[in-house]
Amino acid sequence: MKINDCIFCKIINNEIPSEAVLNTDDFMVVKDIAPKAPIHLLILPKKHILSLAEIEEGDQLLTGKMLYITKKLASKFGLTERGFKIVINTGPDGGQLVPHLHFHFLGGKKMAELA
């Protein structure tokens, strides 16, 4: 897939409208259009990386920052004490639908465990 065809790159470049919750130099956090929880956000790195399986050694700081953003989001949405869930789907068998690394941030209800 070319970066030009990536739906998340288009969201990051404001070519497709989205409801942004946070926008930094490195990331955009948007509300998921098909939420699976009362709070369902997507943490999108602005650098196009296909998946978690495609990160390189130089991406360690970026992925670490993605995890740190979850703490900020938990605080912003009052989930620090109640808890939240982070999902990273990787590859077709892992349920990844968009080939651009992203974290799903879910909260606001008790989350079911994986089977």
C-alpha positions in Angstrom: 0.0 0.0 0.0 1.2 3.5 -0.9 1.2 6.1 1.9 -1.1 8.1 -0.4 -3.7 5.4 -0.2 -3.6 5.0 3.6 -6.8 6.1 5.3 -5.0 7.0 8.6 -2.4 9.1 6.7 -5.3 10.9 5.0 -6.9 11.6 8.5 -3.5 12.8 9.8 -3.2 15.1 6.8 -6.7 16.4 7.3 -7.8 15.0 3.9 -10.5 13.0 5.7 -12.5 14.7 8.6 -12.1 13.2 12.0 -12.8 14.1 15.6 -9.4 14.7 17.0 -8.8 14.5 20.7 -5.1 15.2 20.7 -2.7 16.4 18.0 1.0 16.6 18.6 4.1 16.7 16.3 4.3 12.9 16.4 0.7 11.7 16.9 -2.9 12.3 16.3 -5.6 10.8 18.6 -9.1 10.5 17.1 -12.4 9.0 18.1 -13.1 5.7 16.4 -16.0 5.9 13.9 -17.2 2.5 15.0 -16.7 2.5 18.8 -16.6 -0.7 20.8 -16.7 1.1 24.1 -18.0 4.4 25.4 -14.5 5.8 25.0 -12.8 4.3 21.9 -9.9 6.3 20.5 -7.2 5.6 17.9 -3.6 6.6 18.6 -2.1 7.2 15.2 1.6 7.9 14.8 2.2 10.5 12.0 5.1 8.4 10.8 3.6 5.7 8.5 4.6 2.3 9.9 2.7 -0.7 8.5 2.3 -2.6 11.8 3.9 -3.5 15.1 5.8 -6.2 13.2 7.4 -3.6 10.9 8.8 -1.3 13.6 12.5 -0.7 13.5 15.1 -0.1 16.2 14.8 3.7 15.6 11.1 3.5 16.3 11.5 2.7 20.0 11.1 6.2 21.2 8.0 6.7 19.0 6.3 3.6 20.3 7.3 4.4 23.9 5.6 7.8 23.4 2.5 6.1 22.1 2.3 4.1 25.4 2.9 7.3 27.4 0.0 9.0 25.6 -2.3 6.3 27.0 -1.6 7.6 30.5 -2.5 11.1 29.4 -5.7 9.9 27.8 -6.6 7.9 30.9 -6.2 11.0 33.0 -8.1 13.2 30.6 -11.1 10.8 30.5 -11.1 9.9 34.2 -10.0 6.3 33.6 -6.8 6.3 35.7 -8.5 4.5 38.6 -11.1 2.5 36.8 -8.8 1.2 34.1 -8.7 1.0 30.3 -7.6 -1.4 27.6 -5.1 -1.0 24.8 -5.4 -3.2 21.7 -2.8 -3.4 19.0 -4.0 -5.6 16.1 -1.1 -6.8 14.0 -1.5 -8.4 10.6 -4.5 -10.1 9.0 -4.7 -12.9 11.6 -4.3 -10.3 14.4 -7.4 -8.4 13.1 -5.5 -5.4 11.7 -7.8 -3.8 9.1 -5.7 -0.7 8.3 -2.0 -1.2 7.4 -0.8 1.7 9.6 0.4 1.1 13.2 -2.2 2.3 15.6 -3.4 1.6 19.2 -7.0 1.3 20.2 -7.6 3.0 23.5 -10.9 1.7 25.1 -12.6 2.5 28.3 -15.7 3.6 30.1 -17.0 0.2 30.8 -15.8 -3.2 32.1 -13.9 -4.9 29.2 -14.4 -8.5 28.4 -11.4 -10.8 28.5 -10.1 -12.4 25.3 -11.1 -16.0 24.8 
